[in-house]
Amino acid sequence: MGVQLNIKDPETVRLARKLAGATGRSVTETIRQALEQANVDREAEIAARIAAIDHITERVQRKLTPEMRKITSKEAMDSIYDDGLPA
C-alpha cells in the first residue's frame, strides 16, 4: 500500500508539473526535493537567528560591570522600578 498526498489546489499541481517537466524529474521527486530544500533553508534561517542573538548577548555581556554581573535580573529591575513605576 503506497502513501498518498492529495493536492487539491490546481495552481500547486500546475507549478509542480511545470517544474517536474523542466527538470526531467517526476512530480513526486520534484515535490520531495522542494520540501527538502525548504527544510534546509528554514534550518539555516533559524541558525542565523540564533547566531545573531548569541552575538548580541556576547556584546551585552562585555558591557556589564562586575557589580552588574553579581545581581539577578529581578534585583536589577527592582532597582529601576518601584511598584511598576520608575524609581
Contacts in CASP RR format, 6 or more apart in sequence:
PFRMAT RR
TARGET T0000
AUTHOR 0000-0000-0000
METHOD contacts of the structure
MODEL  1
MGVQLNIKDPETVRLARKLAGATGRSVTETIRQALEQANVDREAEIAARI
AAIDHITERVQRKLTPEMRKITSKEAMDSIYDDGLPA
5 31 0 8 1.000
7 13 0 8 1.000
7 16 0 8 1.000
16 27 0 8 1.000
16 30 0 8 1.000
16 31 0 8 1.000
17 27 0 8 1.000
19 30 0 8 1.000
19 34 0 8 1.000
20 26 0 8 1.000
20 27 0 8 1.000
20 29 0 8 1.000
20 30 0 8 1.000
23 30 0 8 1.000
25 33 0 8 1.000
68 76 0 8 1.000
71 79 0 8 1.000
79 87 0 8 1.000
80 86 0 8 1.000
80 87 0 8 1.000
81 87 0 8 1.000
END
